[in-house]
Amino acid sequence: MGSTKMNFAIVATFAYGILAIIGGIIGYLQAQSQVSLISGTISGVILLICAFLQLQGQGFALILAAVITAVLVIVFAIRLKKTRKFMPAGLMTGLGVVTLMMILSQLFVK
């Protein structure tokens, strides 16, 4: 049972990392936002590395993924409150919460 949750946590971390990178690129292309490009790329790459390290059995990677995801959820929730637009802030907040729940379930439910 633990390995199934691990797989879900890895898949969620990987998917959220890809979405962060894509979102950063789209933010740059649509609004010329270098901040979106840089922050999306950096956070996304870190999440991808975390997913890879989780596959290698590195426990700290799961904790780092949880921290990065939590920070992104907070940032996107603040942006959602300001803009009141579902795209992209609402989507990234919701998917981040789901990702964080999967990661935390792996961390705390063994």
N, C-alpha and C positions, 0 to 999 in steps of 0.2 A: 504494500500500500504506500509506503514511504517513497518508493521510486516513482510511482505515478505522480504524486504531488511534486516531486523533484522535476519530473519532465514538464509538468504544467508551469512550474516556476521558471524553468529555463526557457520554454517556448514564449511565455509572457514577457520575460526580460528581453529576449531577442526581438520579439515583435515590437515592443515599445521603443527599443533602441532604433529600429529601422524607421518607425513612425516619427521619432524625434528628429532624425536626420532629414527625412523627406519634408517634414514640417519646416525645418530651418531653411531648406532650399526654397520651398514655396514662399516662405516669408520674405526671403531675399528677392526672389523673382517678382513678386507682386508689389512689395512696398520698399524695395531696395534697402531692407533692414539687415545691415551687417551683423547687428546684435543677434538677430534670429538665426542667421547662417552660422555664426560662430558658436553660440550657445547650443543650438540644435545639433550641430555636428559633434561638438565636444561631449555633450551629455549622451548622445546616441552612440558614439564610439565607445565611451566608457561602459554603457549598458551592454553593448555587443561583446566587449572584452569580459565583462562579468559573466555573461551567459556562457562564453567559451570556458572560462575558469571554473564555473559551476560544473560543466561537463567533465572537467579534470578532477573534480572532487574537492576543490578549494572552498572551504566554508566561508572564509572572509568575503568572497565574491558575492555571496547572497546578501550579506549585511550591507556591502557597498551598493549593490543594486537597490536595496530597500531605501537607503539614504538618498541616492540620486533620484529615484522615483518619487519619494516623498517631497523632495525639493521641487521637482517638476510639477507635481500636483498642486502644491502651494502657489507656485508662480502662475500656473494656468488658471487656478481658481480666482486669484486676484485679477488676472486679465479678464476673465469671464465676468466678474463683478463690475469691472470698469466698462467693458464694451457691450455687455449683455448680448453677445453674438455667440451662437453655438459653435460656429466654425471659426477658427480651429480650437479656441480655448475650451469650450464645453466638451468637445469630443476628446481632447487630450486629458482633460480633468477626469472625465468618466473612465476612459481606458486606463489612465494612471491609477485610479482607485482600484480597479479590477486587478491590474498588475500587482499593485502593492498588497492586496489581499492574498493573492496567490503566493507571493514571496513570503509574507508574514506567516501564512499557514504552514509553509515549509520550514520556516525558522522555529516556530513554536509548537507545532504538532508533529511529533516524531512517532 
